Amino acid sequence: MEQLLGALVAIVLGVGALLLYFFGSNWLLEIVAADSVAPDGQIKISRDRLRESIRPWLFIAPALILLTVYLVYPAIQTVIASFYDGSGRNFIGFSNYEWALGDREFRTAIGNNLVWLLFVPTLSTALGLIIAVLADTVRWGAIAKSFIFMPMAISFVGASIIWKFIYDFRPIGQEQIGILNAFVVSLGGQPQTWLTVTTLNNFFLMIILVWIQTGFAMVLMSAALRGVPEETMEAARIDGASELQIFFQIMIPQVMGTILVVWTTITITVLKVFDIVQAMTNGQWDTQVLANLMYDWMFRGGGDFGRGSMIATFIMIAVVPMMIWNIRRFQQEEALR
Amino acid sequence: MMNRQIPILKLSLGGLLSRSLLIFFVVLWTIPTFGLLVSSLRDKDQLRISGWWMALQTTTVQEQGRTVTGVAEERDGLYVLEGRVIEEEDTKRIDTYGGGFLGGTLDSYVPDQPLVLESGYTFELNPDGSYLLTSTEPFEITRGERFFYVATKPPRFTLENYERVLDGERIGQAFINTVTVTVPATIIPIAIASFAAYAFSWMEFPGRRFLFIIVVALLVVPLQMSLIPLLRFYNDIGIARTYPGIWLAHAGFGLPLAIYLLRNYIGGLPREIIESAKIDGASHFQVFMRLVLPLSVPALASFAIFQFLWVWNDLLVALVFLGKRPDQIVLTSALRELIGSRAEDWEILTSSAFISIAVPLLVFFSLQRYFVRGLLSGSVKGG
């Protein structure tokens, strides 16, 4: 209780301080850069231009400071730290990178990340598109979509427990309480400890992210599909096109832009995937990924910040193409504005 | 929401197929969470021995019991040892029993029929697990005698698991910690971003475009790039493992999306409204506070939901910037610990997990509209 009160006080203080800043700085601006007024009320010197050139900076200053302190400056620091040793004191050039190339765990992580990058965005986007199309044809589509969308609200850790329960294993002879093993046994198969089956276990982790991200893809695809002109499809139908032809030859080309947006957004999520691996296997049984390895090195043996920074930089390098694409897209949209 | 009703499809085989396929997906997507919910409400012993899809069926267990030791009571010239092998409030009932000191096998005897043993003792077991061991002579046994039984238990649903984790596993405290982290970490970036978004939309200043492109670039910068320098910095200035530290960290990380979303919205407000207010002599500050902020409530709500869900569900930032002490550990972090320490105790894991996902689900279902709107304007512009 005391703690919640503390949080409440923090909110009041924090928001209060911000408001005080915005009000105060504006008030100060009005005084410092006030118009010079003659005794008869005539404005001698108008400082309106001066005020209006300072004011924007008052508005964006807190945001700029926070962005600099929390994102820009640390990002630069991380790149620099990747050329230093674990203590951060000695410059060692590319040694961390060279070490990584020879490290088995790092290479496993890279390999796994590549598989994640191929599997998760593709499957999520495809399923999202299919479900969006299906849901648009029925009256209860909105409810159906709600259910598919729901996992978006669930934390990766929560989802990990949900799926760990699905993959649960009991020795042969005991009744299986994990639904996957129960299913396998009912078909006459042998129960497995799915999370330790190398290679396959990666897919069991990926499915969790697909389960979460499909809803996201579906929502965006659904909105995009609504933009496909009804007349075009009607015309195609009259010309005798089958529903499948309409799907592949009319719908998909029309929503290609959105497919790309969804695909890249999920790709970025995948590159940063940490919680699922941390909670399910912690990288054991060859399921390591970069983000978890990075966290590992931050604290392993007292922490090796050089290697940790190197891995973070690696993730960043993978994000850069999408960042550039994002900026291009933004500039194109701005041009249309 | 507009639905594309296709009358022809409705009756065709294809329509039937697409409906079944959709139902299949919905079921597949819902089952995992549903299984968790059902399991968290089951009796913990039943949860251990049968799948949640069997939750409505009676479970059968084989167990062993031991008679009590001690001084026998004398009643009407008989020596009596009295006890029970199933706890009083338990709904388990004995089906058959046998073995051990009784002889025979598990299914040799049924309850309610007195059993005369070779030793001359009489053993009388009731279905509810209470028993009487009687003898005409003083007992010569000094230790509890063992026997076996088969018991059935009707399906039982309970909130016990929840009660247990809230106190025993300190999930209740973790819940409060999560709220403590989440609320300020949601409100602070909104306050900061809305001013910035207004400036980016309606104020002229050199470098405006360039700075906004930086914001767009920062949208996708992985959190991992910030962690190590920030952790060092926090250690140096002494706010590592404090609430203000994590509030500011979440505020900083959420800011690019906040500015981006809010600028999309605020920048889309009709120019005439803002210009007419300016002509009437209002300063930018007044326009922002009195006009733009009230109009932007939907966008503010969209971002608030995003940030709320993100912070509530976050594990990484909490692990790095907050401790694992009882007064700091958040739900996700506590769950992570439980996965390690209580790997087989599904009654604990399922109920704890459900406590942690209940609030996001509630927010999600009640405010889905704003959430979807935020998603659309965050990714595809103008959706």
HADDOCK unambig.tbl for C-alpha pairs under 7 A between the chains (distance, minus, plus):
assign (segid A and resid 4 and name CA) (segid B and resid 180 and name CA) 5.77 0.50 0.50
assign (segid A and resid 7 and name CA) (segid B and resid 180 and name CA) 5.38 0.50 0.50
assign (segid A and resid 7 and name CA) (segid B and resid 184 and name CA) 6.84 0.50 0.50
assign (segid A and resid 11 and name CA) (segid B and resid 184 and name CA) 5.38 0.50 0.50
assign (segid A and resid 14 and name CA) (segid B and resid 188 and name CA) 6.99 0.50 0.50
assign (segid A and resid 15 and name CA) (segid B and resid 188 and name CA) 6.56 0.50 0.50
assign (segid A and resid 53 and name CA) (segid B and resid 205 and name CA) 6.50 0.50 0.50
assign (segid A and resid 56 and name CA) (segid B and resid 199 and name CA) 5.60 0.50 0.50
assign (segid A and resid 56 and name CA) (segid B and resid 203 and name CA) 6.24 0.50 0.50
assign (segid A and resid 56 and name CA) (segid B and resid 205 and name CA) 6.67 0.50 0.50
assign (segid A and resid 59 and name CA) (segid B and resid 195 and name CA) 5.33 0.50 0.50
assign (segid A and resid 59 and name CA) (segid B and resid 196 and name CA) 5.54 0.50 0.50
assign (segid A and resid 59 and name CA) (segid B and resid 199 and name CA) 6.20 0.50 0.50
assign (segid A and resid 60 and name CA) (segid B and resid 195 and name CA) 6.54 0.50 0.50
assign (segid A and resid 60 and name CA) (segid B and resid 196 and name CA) 4.44 0.50 0.50
assign (segid A and resid 60 and name CA) (segid B and resid 199 and name CA) 6.68 0.50 0.50
assign (segid A and resid 62 and name CA) (segid B and resid 192 and name CA) 6.41 0.50 0.50
assign (segid A and resid 63 and name CA) (segid B and resid 192 and name CA) 5.88 0.50 0.50
assign (segid A and resid 63 and name CA) (segid B and resid 193 and name CA) 6.38 0.50 0.50
assign (segid A and resid 63 and name CA) (segid B and resid 196 and name CA) 6.41 0.50 0.50
assign (segid A and resid 66 and name CA) (segid B and resid 252 and name CA) 5.44 0.50 0.50
assign (segid A and resid 67 and name CA) (segid B and resid 252 and name CA) 5.87 0.50 0.50
assign (segid A and resid 70 and name CA) (segid B and resid 226 and name CA) 6.58 0.50 0.50
assign (segid A and resid 70 and name CA) (segid B and resid 249 and name CA) 6.76 0.50 0.50
assign (segid A and resid 70 and name CA) (segid B and resid 252 and name CA) 5.47 0.50 0.50
assign (segid A and resid 70 and name CA) (segid B and resid 253 and name CA) 6.86 0.50 0.50
assign (segid A and resid 71 and name CA) (segid B and resid 226 and name CA) 5.94 0.50 0.50
assign (segid A and resid 74 and name CA) (segid B and resid 225 and name CA) 6.67 0.50 0.50
assign (segid A and resid 74 and name CA) (segid B and resid 226 and name CA) 4.85 0.50 0.50
assign (segid A and resid 74 and name CA) (segid B and resid 229 and name CA) 5.34 0.50 0.50
assign (segid A and resid 74 and name CA) (segid B and resid 230 and name CA) 6.52 0.50 0.50
assign (segid A and resid 75 and name CA) (segid B and resid 225 and name CA) 5.01 0.50 0.50
assign (segid A and resid 75 and name CA) (segid B and resid 226 and name CA) 5.61 0.50 0.50
assign (segid A and resid 77 and name CA) (segid B and resid 229 and name CA) 6.29 0.50 0.50
assign (segid A and resid 78 and name CA) (segid B and resid 225 and name CA) 6.01 0.50 0.50
assign (segid A and resid 78 and name CA) (segid B and resid 228 and name CA) 6.97 0.50 0.50
assign (segid A and resid 78 and name CA) (segid B and resid 229 and name CA) 6.46 0.50 0.50
assign (segid A and resid 131 and name CA) (segid B and resid 22 and name CA) 6.68 0.50 0.50
assign (segid A and resid 134 and name CA) (segid B and resid 18 and name CA) 6.08 0.50 0.50
assign (segid A and resid 134 and name CA) (segid B and resid 22 and name CA) 6.25 0.50 0.50
assign (segid A and resid 135 and name CA) (segid B and resid 22 and name CA) 6.92 0.50 0.50
assign (segid A and resid 136 and name CA) (segid B and resid 3 and name CA) 5.56 0.50 0.50
assign (segid A and resid 136 and name CA) (segid B and resid 4 and name CA) 5.55 0.50 0.50
assign (segid A and resid 137 and name CA) (segid B and resid 3 and name CA) 6.87 0.50 0.50
assign (segid A and resid 137 and name CA) (segid B and resid 4 and name CA) 5.64 0.50 0.50
assign (segid A and resid 137 and name CA) (segid B and resid 5 and name CA) 5.50 0.50 0.50
assign (segid A and resid 137 and name CA) (segid B and resid 6 and name CA) 6.41 0.50 0.50
assign (segid A and resid 138 and name CA) (segid B and resid 5 and name CA) 6.66 0.50 0.50
assign (segid A and resid 139 and name CA) (segid B and resid 3 and name CA) 6.94 0.50 0.50
assign (segid A and resid 144 and name CA) (segid B and resid 26 and name CA) 6.15 0.50 0.50
assign (segid A and resid 147 and name CA) (segid B and resid 26 and name CA) 6.30 0.50 0.50
assign (segid A and resid 147 and name CA) (segid B and resid 30 and name CA) 6.54 0.50 0.50
assign (segid A and resid 148 and name CA) (segid B and resid 26 and name CA) 6.08 0.50 0.50
assign (segid A and resid 148 and name CA) (segid B and resid 29 and name CA) 5.83 0.50 0.50
assign (segid A and resid 153 and name CA) (segid B and resid 309 and name CA) 6.63 0.50 0.50
assign (segid A and resid 153 and name CA) (segid B and resid 360 and name CA) 5.58 0.50 0.50
assign (segid A and resid 153 and name CA) (segid B and resid 361 and name CA) 5.87 0.50 0.50
assign (segid A and resid 153 and name CA) (segid B and resid 364 and name CA) 6.25 0.50 0.50
assign (segid A and resid 154 and name CA) (segid B and resid 357 and name CA) 5.69 0.50 0.50
assign (segid A and resid 154 and name CA) (segid B and resid 360 and name CA) 6.67 0.50 0.50
assign (segid A and resid 155 and name CA) (segid B and resid 313 and name CA) 4.47 0.50 0.50
assign (segid A and resid 155 and name CA) (segid B and resid 357 and name CA) 6.98 0.50 0.50
assign (segid A and resid 157 and name CA) (segid B and resid 332 and name CA) 6.11 0.50 0.50
assign (segid A and resid 157 and name CA) (segid B and resid 336 and name CA) 6.86 0.50 0.50
assign (segid A and resid 158 and name CA) (segid B and resid 353 and name CA) 5.41 0.50 0.50
assign (segid A and resid 158 and name CA) (segid B and resid 357 and name CA) 6.62 0.50 0.50
assign (segid A and resid 161 and name CA) (segid B and resid 353 and name CA) 6.86 0.50 0.50
assign (segid A and resid 162 and name CA) (segid B and resid 32 and name CA) 6.08 0.50 0.50
assign (segid A and resid 162 and name CA) (segid B and resid 33 and name CA) 6.45 0.50 0.50
assign (segid A and resid 162 and name CA) (segid B and resid 36 and name CA) 6.08 0.50 0.50
assign (segid A and resid 163 and name CA) (segid B and resid 32 and name CA) 6.88 0.50 0.50
assign (segid A and resid 175 and name CA) (segid B and resid 49 and name CA) 6.48 0.50 0.50
assign (segid A and resid 175 and name CA) (segid B and resid 50 and name CA) 6.31 0.50 0.50
assign (segid A and resid 176 and name CA) (segid B and resid 50 and name CA) 7.00 0.50 0.50
assign (segid A and resid 176 and name CA) (segid B and resid 51 and name CA) 6.57 0.50 0.50
assign (segid A and resid 177 and name CA) (segid B and resid 50 and name CA) 5.56 0.50 0.50
assign (segid A and resid 177 and name CA) (segid B and resid 51 and name CA) 3.99 0.50 0.50
assign (segid A and resid 178 and name CA) (segid B and resid 51 and name CA) 6.66 0.50 0.50
assign (segid A and resid 211 and name CA) (segid B and resid 29 and name CA) 6.96 0.50 0.50
assign (segid A and resid 220 and name CA) (segid B and resid 376 and name CA) 6.37 0.50 0.50
assign (segid A and resid 223 and name CA) (segid B and resid 383 and name CA) 6.75 0.50 0.50
assign (segid A and resid 258 and name CA) (segid B and resid 380 and name CA) 6.95 0.50 0.50
assign (segid A and resid 261 and name CA) (segid B and resid 379 and name CA) 6.92 0.50 0.50
assign (segid A and resid 272 and name CA) (segid B and resid 222 and name CA) 6.50 0.50 0.50
assign (segid A and resid 275 and name CA) (segid B and resid 315 and name CA) 6.47 0.50 0.50
assign (segid A and resid 279 and name CA) (segid B and resid 336 and name CA) 5.79 0.50 0.50
assign (segid A and resid 305 and name CA) (segid B and resid 228 and name CA) 6.68 0.50 0.50
assign (segid A and resid 309 and name CA) (segid B and resid 228 and name CA) 6.98 0.50 0.50
assign (segid A and resid 312 and name CA) (segid B and resid 224 and name CA) 5.45 0.50 0.50
assign (segid A and resid 312 and name CA) (segid B and resid 225 and name CA) 5.45 0.50 0.50
assign (segid A and resid 313 and name CA) (segid B and resid 225 and name CA) 6.75 0.50 0.50
assign (segid A and resid 316 and name CA) (segid B and resid 221 and name CA) 6.80 0.50 0.50
assign (segid A and resid 316 and name CA) (segid B and resid 222 and name CA) 6.49 0.50 0.50
assign (segid A and resid 323 and name CA) (segid B and resid 217 and name CA) 5.77 0.50 0.50
assign (segid A and resid 323 and name CA) (segid B and resid 220 and name CA) 6.36 0.50 0.50
assign (segid A and resid 327 and name CA) (segid B and resid 213 and name CA) 6.72 0.50 0.50
assign (segid A and resid 327 and name CA) (segid B and resid 216 and name CA) 6.46 0.50 0.50
assign (segid A and resid 327 and name CA) (segid B and resid 217 and name CA) 6.55 0.50 0.50
